[in-house]
Amino acid sequence: MKFRTLEELLSLCEQSGRSISDIMIENQAAESGNTPDTEFMRMAEYYAVMKEAVQKGLTQDTTSRSGLTGLDAQRVQKFNEQGEACLGDIAGTAMAYALAVSEVNASMGRIIATPTAGSCGIIPGVFVSAQSRFGWDDEHLVRGLFCAGAIGYVIANNSFVSGAEGGCQAEVGSAIGMAAGAMVELRGGTPKQAIHAVGLALKNTLGLICDPVGGLVEVPCIVRNGFGAVTALAAADMALAGVRSVIPSDEVIQVMYEVGVSMPEKHRETAQGGLAQTPTGKRIIDELRRKDQ
Amino acid sequence: MRFKDVFAIIGPAMVGPSSSHTAGAARLGRAARQLLGCQPEQVVITFYGSFAETYKGHCTDLAIVGGILDYDTDDSRLVTSMEDAEKMGIQITFKVGFGNYGHPNTANIVLKHGDKELTMKGASIGGGNIEVSKVDGYDVRFTGNYSTLVITHIDRPGMLAEITGLLQREGVNIGHLSLDRKGRSGEALTVIEIDNPITSKLIQELQEMQQVKEVRTVELMKRG
């Protein structure tokens, strides 16, 4: 790849007058040795899986093996349809879709890790809901995935994208940053605005710990995907409106790394702290252990 | 760079619930299976760190066994891998490991078939990506994102030049190479990640080299 930082990515865009997704597709083809079309087709298949997962989560039983979670997406979607959502229809739908994909994941269904399974609902939630609202074709959204991927590539290589290494900020936080930046490009914003959206979004999840109850990707992971979709839309709107990330986005990524490294192990996916060790969290762990034996 | 391309970030397509604990674990299992070269009869899996804490909840056990049965990350049979293995008469033991393990999501896999045995240690480093750090006691480093040659050979001068010379003649480009040995003038293990698919001709030519004892391969990426 010809870029390591968001600043380098931005200067590639500005020198050539092209979008982040264009730069990513070209670099990806160079890295794999395949044609840009081949790489595009592969991403298109992934987008199809994302759309299937949204549909599945909205229509099928998503009760997880543990029985702890499931069907929340359908509850939220029904509430949206009644015109009751405080968020309004747009953000409410993104939230429902994100919950849907995340519940499919928890019930051992097929999803695309973006960047991880724990955070797999955010990008589909934002993308699939925006597609129907704005009437975009699939190709536009597939380009958006390359844009999101470019941002994620920088975050992953300068910080991390796994909860075990950097806490939930690394998973859900990264996905929100990726979705926000991609949404800016999809809406016709500049690469610079897209990069600002990443910094704005990441700042809002710094320090978020990974504390899954019973070690399962369920509580609080699923609802954090729902919240994440809404936050991504908010960050995209701020950036499109001209709000800047005063601390440059690359520096925010460095902060995420610093915060993640100093996070105690109990708050990095081990289920030894946070929500996992509340009285209810512990009771759930006990019950699951008994069920296993 | 730990993450090489856009599909290390968007992807893999996988069965939930966790890219580190399910998809990464399946890929670790599959790498070990391919190194053994056949279906094992006995499997001993030791989990460390976060793997050890949460392997049941994340279905890491199902995923790693699925991988050992050669199932890919998005194979819906991962859900039934434990029953599948039982039907095939494969004996599986899980252990929890202690001590220095490096990465928080680490597993050690021992596979046996007859008198063939393979020990592999690796970590799931996030987003379904893996890093293998030990094979049969040798220090190695490969990711499964490329076609990988694992060559056991005699430790003597010029060996590496002969191997890379052969690869050059075959037009094979090397992405990463690591070599380790247990002592001087014994056996060494060379692991080479290459950009090209591995052909049977390449394996045969490597095997015919006089001081090459064994050639194994790992190929985890779908080739379209």
Interface residues (C-beta under 8 A of the other chain):
Chain A: M1 R4 M24 Q28 E31 S32 G33 T38 E39 R42 M43 E45 Y46 V49 S64 R65 S66 V104 N105 A106 S107 M108 G109 R110 I111 I112 A113 T114 P115 T116 A117 G118 C120 L145 F146 A148 G149 A150 G152 Y153 A156 N157 F160 V161 S162 G163 A164 E165 A170 M178 P212 G214 G215 L216 V217 E218 E265 R268 E269 T270 A271 Q272 L288 D292
Chain B: M1 R2 F3 K4 D5 V6 F7 A8 I9 I10 G11 P12 A13 M14 V15 G16 P17 S18 S19 S20 T22 A23 G49 S50 E53 T54 Y55 K56 G57 H58 C59 D74 S76 L78 V79 P104 N105 I125 G126 G127 G128 D195 G224
